[in-house]
């Protein structure tokens, strides 16, 4: 059954940004866990999709689904990254933040370096006001107390009080990046929950959402059997008898 998103083939170089996710696909991805998504991606041959080492800032805002808006940093240089550039409204970090659209997740490639923050609470608040769906970085945040109360899902490798200029220089937006050793292309789908953040290649979003929903329905049925005392053999993984019992339950529910 289609969820309303026309799939696109992955490009040989850079992946193109597509139209926003359909409400059906977005809703499906909000319902399923990142654990289920990684299983679906692994069944399609994608093993490197989990952004290891990142944690959410606000426990009440863990769930996140949105298209990746990428930002790439290189190491800072002392003669360029000076405090005076904070007076420049056209600094690449600020123009990048202002370019993020509703429904997008800002994903910052900080090369896994967290001695200096990738960005702070003011820029994060601006992203929330702009309608962003979240922020992800393999670096750190500053003003972490603000992030802990921010009404926006945010994931990072930790906290640092030091401004980004000490270690990071933003050079590109909307280009392929690596974040926590995972390739992220503009428009890829970022999903976050209690377990962390995973990246779904954009052209797989609809089929992964569809099959992940079905996987979780099936696993809920299996869990019911385990809670009722059923042994693992024949139940998990299910044998033909258990699969038929699941199909029978679906048929009864449809009546």
C-alpha positions in Angstrom: 0.0 0.0 0.0 1.4 3.4 -1.0 1.9 6.0 1.7 2.0 8.8 -0.8 5.7 9.5 -1.5 7.1 8.9 -5.0 10.4 7.1 -4.5 13.5 8.5 -6.1 16.5 6.6 -7.2 19.7 7.4 -5.4 22.0 9.6 -7.4 25.5 8.4 -8.3 27.0 11.6 -6.7 24.9 13.9 -4.6 21.3 13.0 -3.8 18.7 15.5 -4.8 16.4 17.2 -2.3 12.8 16.1 -2.9 9.4 17.4 -2.0 8.5 17.2 1.7 7.5 13.9 3.2 3.8 13.1 2.8 1.8 13.2 6.0 1.2 9.5 5.9 5.0 8.7 5.7 5.8 11.2 8.4 3.1 9.8 10.7 4.3 6.2 10.1 7.9 7.1 11.0 6.8 8.9 14.1 5.1 5.6 15.2 7.9 3.2 14.7 11.1 2.9 16.7 14.7 3.5 15.4 15.4 -0.1 16.4 12.7 -1.3 13.9 14.0 1.1 11.2 17.6 -0.2 11.5 16.3 -3.8 11.0 14.4 -2.7 7.9 17.5 -0.9 6.6 19.8 -3.9 7.3 17.4 -6.1 5.4 18.0 -3.9 2.4 21.8 -4.0 2.9 22.3 -0.7 4.8 24.3 -1.4 8.0 25.8 2.0 8.7 22.7 4.1 9.5 22.9 4.7 13.3 24.7 7.8 14.5 26.5 6.3 17.4 27.4 8.3 20.5 24.7 11.0 20.4 22.1 11.7 23.1 19.0 13.8 23.3 19.0 17.0 25.3 15.4 17.3 26.4 13.8 14.0 27.7 10.4 15.3 26.8 11.4 15.9 23.1 13.0 12.7 21.9 10.8 11.8 18.9 12.1 13.4 15.7 11.3 13.0 12.0 12.5 15.3 9.3 14.5 15.9 6.2 18.2 16.5 6.6 19.5 20.0 6.0 23.3 19.5 6.2 26.1 21.8 7.4 29.8 21.0 7.1 32.6 22.3 9.3 36.3 22.2 8.9 38.9 23.0 11.6 39.0 26.6 12.6 41.9 28.8 11.8 43.2 31.5 14.2 43.4 34.4 11.6 39.9 33.8 10.2 37.8 32.6 13.1 38.1 35.6 15.4 35.4 36.9 17.8 34.8 39.9 15.5 33.0 37.7 13.0 30.1 37.4 15.4 29.1 40.9 14.2 28.7 39.6 10.6 25.0 38.7 9.9 26.2 36.9 6.8 28.5 34.5 8.7 28.0 31.0 7.0 26.6 29.5 10.2 24.0 32.2 10.6 23.0 32.2 6.9 22.8 28.4 7.1 20.4 28.6 10.1 18.3 31.1 8.3 18.0 28.8 5.3 16.6 25.8 7.2 13.0 25.2 6.2 10.0 23.9 8.2 10.1 20.2 8.5 13.9 20.0 8.2 16.5 18.7 10.7 19.8 20.6 10.8 22.6 18.0 10.7 26.0 19.4 11.6 29.2 17.6 10.6 31.6 18.6 13.4 34.0 15.8 12.6 33.2 14.3 16.0 35.0 17.1 17.8 33.3 18.4 20.9 35.9 20.5 22.7 34.0 23.5 21.2 30.3 23.6 20.7 28.7 23.2 17.2 26.1 25.9 18.1 24.3 27.4 21.1 20.8 28.0 22.5 20.1 31.2 20.7 20.6 29.6 17.2 18.7 26.5 18.3 15.8 28.7 19.4 15.8 30.5 16.1 15.5 27.0 14.4 12.6 26.1 16.6 10.8 29.4 15.7 11.5 28.7 12.0 9.7 25.4 12.2 12.7 23.0 12.1 12.1 19.5 13.3 15.3 19.1 15.2 19.1 19.5 15.4 21.7 16.7 15.2 25.5 17.1 15.6 28.4 14.8 16.3 29.9 17.7 18.2 28.6 19.4 21.3 26.1 22.1 22.3 26.7 25.1 24.6 24.1 26.6 27.0 23.0 23.0 27.6 20.6 24.1 30.3 18.6 25.9 27.6 18.6 22.8 25.3 17.2 20.7 28.2 14.1 22.9 28.2 13.9 23.7 24.5 10.8 22.6 22.8 12.7 20.9 19.9 14.4 17.5 19.6 18.2 18.0 19.7 20.9 15.4 19.7 24.6 15.8 20.3 27.7 14.2 21.6 27.7 16.3 24.8 28.1 19.8 26.2 30.9 22.4 25.9 30.9 26.0 27.1 33.4 27.0 24.4 32.2 28.8 21.3 32.4 27.1 17.9 35.1 29.5 16.7 37.7 27.8 18.8 37.4 24.6 16.8 34.9 24.8 13.9 34.6 26.8 10.7 31.3 26.4 8.7 32.2 26.1 5.0 29.2 24.4 3.3 25.5 23.7 3.6 23.3 21.2 1.7 26.2 19.0 0.6 26.9 15.4 1.5 28.5 15.1 5.0 29.5 12.5 7.5 28.0 12.8 10.9 29.0 10.3 13.6 30.6 8.3 10.8 27.3 8.0 8.9 26.9 9.5 5.4 24.1 12.0 5.3 22.8 13.5 2.0 20.6 16.6 1.9 17.0 15.4 2.0 17.7 12.1 3.8 15.3 11.3 6.6 16.5 11.7 10.1 14.6 9.8 12.8 15.2 10.1 16.5 13.9 8.5 19.7 15.1 7.1 23.1 17.7 4.9 21.4 19.3 7.6 19.3 19.2 8.8 15.7 19.2 6.9 12.4 19.3 8.1 8.8 17.1 6.7 6.1 18.3 7.2 2.5 15.5 9.4 1.0 14.6 7.0 -1.8 13.8 4.3 0.8 11.6 6.4 3.1 8.2 5.2 1.9 8.9 1.5 1.8 10.8 1.5 5.1 7.9 3.4 6.8 5.4 0.9 5.4 7.3 -2.2 6.3 8.4 -0.9 9.7 4.7 -0.4 10.6 3.9 -4.0 9.6 7.0 -5.3 11.5 5.9 -3.6 14.7 2.3 -4.9 14.4 3.7 -8.4 14.0 6.1 -8.0 16.9 3.3 -6.8 19.1 1.5 -10.0 18.4 4.6 -12.1 19.1 5.1 -10.2 22.4 1.6 -11.0 23.5 2.3 -14.7 22.9 5.6 -14.5 24.9 3.8 -12.6 27.7 1.2 -15.4 27.7 3.9 -18.0 28.3 4.7 -19.2 24.8 8.3 -20.5 24.3 10.7 -18.9 21.9 10.7 -22.0 19.6 7.9 -21.5 17.1 7.1 -18.1 18.4 10.2 -15.9 17.9 11.0 -16.2 15.1 7.4 -17.4 14.2 6.8 -20.7 12.5 4.1 -21.2 9.9 1.5 -22.0 12.6 2.3 -18.7 14.5 2.2 -16.7 11.2 -1.2 -18.2 10.4 -2.4 -17.2 13.9 -1.3 -13.6 13.2 -3.0 -13.6 9.8 -6.2 -14.9 11.5 -6.0 -12.1 14.1 -5.7 -9.5 11.3 -8.7 -11.1 9.5 -10.8 -10.9 12.6 -9.8 -7.2 13.2 -10.8 -6.4 9.6 -14.3 -7.8 10.0 
